[in-house]
Amino acid sequence: MMKKYLKILIVTVLFSGCNNNKKLDTNIVAVNQTTIGNHIERLSSDEFLGRKPFTEGEVKTVSYLKDEFEKLGLLPGNGESFFQVVPMVEIDGTPSKHMTISDKNKSFDLAYLKDFVATTNKTVTEVSLENSELVFAGYGIVAPEYGWNDYEGIDWKGKTAVVLINDPGFKSADSTLFKGNEMTYYGRWTYKYEEAARQGAAGVIIIHETEPASYGWNVIESSWSGAKLVIESDSPLLAVESWITNESAQKMFDVSAMKGQDYKTIAHDKNFQPIPLDLNVSVSIENKIKKDVSKNVVAMIPGTDQKDEIIIYSAHWDHLGVGKPIKGDSIYNGAVDNATGTAGLLAIAEAFKKSKPTKRSIVFIALTGEEQGLLGSAYYAANPIFDPEKTVANINMDAIASLGEMKDLTITGFGQSEMDEYAKTAAKEQNRYIIPDPTPEMGGFFRSDHFNFAKIGIPALYAAGTYEGFNNSIEEVKAFNDNYGAFKYHQVSDNYDAKTFELSGIRLDLQLFYNVGLKLSNEDYFPKWYDGSEFKVARK
């Protein structure tokens, strides 16, 4: 494992030891570690009720952020306002207790949360699948550039597609199949639902597996239950969007027309065609609908002679709010995800206010609704406050945590743009090296807000030290990350403890992000997308 990762190192450590506070530029200001800790502790306290949009927790969170930006002397980023209003609809859905799978002679039930979850983006009081025909649609992908179409040859009206998570390249040992083990957007659950709706299907059932999904069923339970938020659009929508456990899927296939066949192997065939399962599905959802607005918090430091050119720092302020109690705790505080990134906005803003004035303007956006599907950044991308053509770059911060100062800077989406070079320079100044994301199969590039900035052509940097520490081995760091993913990610246990929460690695990463932004803010150059990046066309 270690040899595999060492082969992909882009930069080696050039100096022994760690002198991570050295200043190569007299204008560089140190990002304050105490500031970081104070904001993480406050934002992840029970006072903020898990920071869910449309709740008292949102009111307290956005007010806190506005006040803190004002205290630092930043200006409103949206005209005279610190807020960008984001219209949303809250759908508080109550699924039926069972999802029924049936054929002509018999049926069996799957239990809500234990075996399945079900949601909808339709803003109506009730949706249902009533004996909807089940059809296995492989990975649920239509990708002409790969010569792939899992929906071809069937009229999907009224039918429900059963699909696998991730894409055909996952664990295929074939680097020419999609992007090999690196997940494409076709592998994300959001794409699965979008494509099925475009095909005219009534519903989708995604089969959950921990490894290709990159999270366990416990994350599905916490993230796909309770009230959810959507942004109304004219795009086609499914009646029901659902997941089932792998065990439930196997039970379904065992009584289907595909009994005895290896459905995963079949789905890997480029010539795959949809397979009717000779089964039907029934499930319903009763909804309470509430239309309201959430808020992106936007603050800025105007530049001098190039003030219309913008560098955007982003982080999402929201988490999951108050949910299912676990051992008496029902508040999903989200200390790592994403009080760390939100605190980073404030700490970097503080550093810039102590710096000499920059040529370009620096904008800080605390985004809403990331946990609901990148909603705040999607709304900004559709309604940008600042001209995307004059937005130099986006630096996004999400769930920054480590055992301590890290030797590496892992770039998610490495190879997309020249932001890699800026990060490489800044990492070298900290005696660190760069590696691409060693787990590209997790689809990290599509799982945070930088993705929506990239979609409108803005080069984005999304990175953190996640692989090897100056004082912690690769194995220790991996164990730390695995423990977070298994026991804290999207769980009530993602809390802050000042005695045990290590801040030094967070500070080092934030210092690097500040240094990158400082360099960008004082030059004339616009970083470019590399040839082969799917986002290059949007920039043009």
C-alpha positions, 0 to 999 in steps of 0.5 A: 500500500505504501509503495503504491502511494509513494509512486504517485508523489509529485513533489518530494520533501526537499528539506529535512525537519519542519519549519512551517512558520517561515516567511518567504514574503514579508507580506505573509501573515500567520493564520491564528490557531487560537482563532481557528479553535475558538470558532470551531468550538462555538460553531459546533456547540449545541447552541447552534443546533447542528446548523441545519438550514430552515431552523433556529440553528441557521438563524444563529449561524448566519448571524454569527458569521455576519457579526464576525465578518463585520468585527474583522472589518470586512464589507458586505459581499452582495451589494449592501448585504452580507447575505445572498438569499437562496429560495428553497423548499423543505420537504418533510417526508414520511415514507411508508413503513415498508417497501413491498417487492412483489411478483404475480404470486408472492411478496416480501417487505423491506423495513424503512431505515433498516432495509431502505430509505426513500425521499422525493424532490417533488413538492407535492403532499404525497408521492408513491410507486404503485406496483411499479415495474422493476428493471435492472439498469446496471450503473444507470449511466448514459455516457456517449463519450464512453459509448455507454447507455444503460437505459437504451431500448426501454420505455421507462415511463412508470418504471423503477430503475435498480442501479449500482452505485459508483461507475464501471471503472471501480475496481475494474483493473482497467484504466481505459474503462471510464477513468478506471478507479477514479470515480466520474460524476456518473458514479455519484448518487446525484447523477443516478437520480438526475439521469433516471428522471431524464429517462422518464422513470418513476423511481430509482433504487440505488443498491448500497455497498460501503466500499463503492459508496465510500460510506456505510449504511449508517450514513444513508440512515442519517442523511436520507431521513427527516426533512430535506431541502431542495431548490425548485427547478424545471428539471424532470423529477422522480416520484421516489429516490431510494436506496436499499441495502446490499442484503435486500438487493440480493434478496430481491435478485434471488426471486427475480428473473435474474436469479442465479446471475451475477448482476455486478458482472453483467453491469460491467458489460459495455453492451449491457441492456436493461433487464426487466426483473419480473418484479414490482415495487410499492412504496409511498411518501407523505410530505409536509411542504414548507417554502422559505429562504436560506442564506449564503453569507458573503463578505469581501475585502476589496482590492486596489487597482484590480478590484473587479477580479475576484478570488473566492474562498468557500466553505459550507456552514450547514450540517444535519441539525437535530435528528435521531437520538444516539445514546441520548444525543440528537444534535449533529454538531458537525465539528469537522464537517464543517465547522473546521472549514467555516472557521477557516474562512474567518481565520483566513479573513483575519489574516488578510485584514492584517496583510497589506492591501491586495490588488485583487478582491478577496471574497469569503462565502459561507454556503448553505445546503451543502449537506442537502446536495451542494444547494447553496453553491448550485444557487450561486453558480446559477446566480453569481454575484461576481462575474465568473469570467473575472473570478480568478479561482475558488479555494474550498475548505471542507472537513479539515482534520488531522492528527497534527501537521501533515507532510502531504497536501492531498489534492482532490481533482489533481490534474484538472487545472493550474491551481495544482502549481500554485498549491505545489509552490505553497506546499514546497514553502512549508517543506511539504509534498503534493499527492493526488487523492489516493482514493479517487474512487470515492468521487471527492471532487463531486462531493463539495462546493468547489464542484459547482464553481468548476462547473461554471469554469472557475478553477478550484482548489480542494485539498488538505493534508490527509496522508502522512504526518510530520510526527505521525506515520502513514498507518496512523493517519489512515487509522485516524481517517478510517475512524472518522469515516466509520464513527463520526462522519454525519454522526452525532459523535462529530463533536469538538473537545478542546483537550483532544481536537488537534488544531495544528494540522488545520492551521498549516492547511489554512496557512497554505490556502492563505498563501495561495490566495495571497499570491493570486491576489497580487498578480495578473495571471488567471490560472487555466484548466488543463487540456482534457479537463471537462471544465475547460469549455465552461471557462472559454 
